[in-house]
Amino acid sequence: MPLKANTLLVKATLLLSSSLTVMAGATIALATLLSAASAIAYKQIKARLSFIGIYAIAFLAMAVGYLVISISPTYAMVLVGLAIAGAGLGLLMPNINVCLTSVAPASFRGRVLGGLTTAFFLGQFVSPILSQPLSSVVGLDVTYRLAGGLMAAMGAIALGFGWRWQ
């Protein structure tokens, strides 16, 4: 009988572990799905708004998403925050690429986009190095609040530049 109980405990632990893994994967996938959806809509949005206007919307959406995550009492609210932040990121990425290629001379476009790609991947590398010690000290909720504040500031800066630059 103890062997059967241990087997059931092991199976229950594995089942719980795999369902948590599925939840984590689904959570990340949701943000990526919303990023893809907003990136697909970029052409229609760009037809109506300037680069600066899209920067403002993207950063402010990411700010709202991160702030929602920071105050989320439930998993469902975290999903809402990730969806909003993901939609903002999906607008940001094509906007940066199109903006840079439209202002860079043809002879420098490769270098400019190579620099953007390098900065993006270095940011992904450095992000946990910077955020983990901060999270350890102030907590994950405050870290997301600070990230949301940074995104809000960047959105405000974009709004300050105005919607004029096409």
C-alpha positions, 0 to 999 in steps of 0.5 A: 500500500505505501508503494501505491501511495508513493506512486500516486504522489509521484504521478500527482506531482508530475501532473501538477508540474506538467500543467504548470509548465503548460500554463507558463507556456500558454502565458508566454504564447498569449503575449506573443500571439497579441504581438503578432496580431498587432504587428499584422495590423501595423500597415493599417495603423501606420496609414493613419498615424505617424511614427511618433504616434505609434511609438506613443501608443506602443509604449503606453500600451506596454506601460498599461500592461506592465502596471496591470501585471504589477497589481494583478491578484489573479492569473487571469489578470496577469494574462490581461496585462501580458496581452496588452503589453504584447500588443504594444510590443507588436506595434513597437517592433515594426515601427522601429524597423520602418522608421529607421529604414525610412530615415537611414540612407540606403548605403547605411540601412544594413548597418542601422538594422544590424545595430537594431538587431544587436541592441535588441538581443543585448537587451534580452541578455542584459534584462535578467541581469539587471532585473533579477537583483532588483526583483530580489530586493523590491519584489516582482510587483515593484519591478513591473511597476518600475518597468511600467513607469519607464514605458509610460515615461517613454510614451510621454516623451513620444507624445511630447514630440507630437504626432507630426513626423510621418 
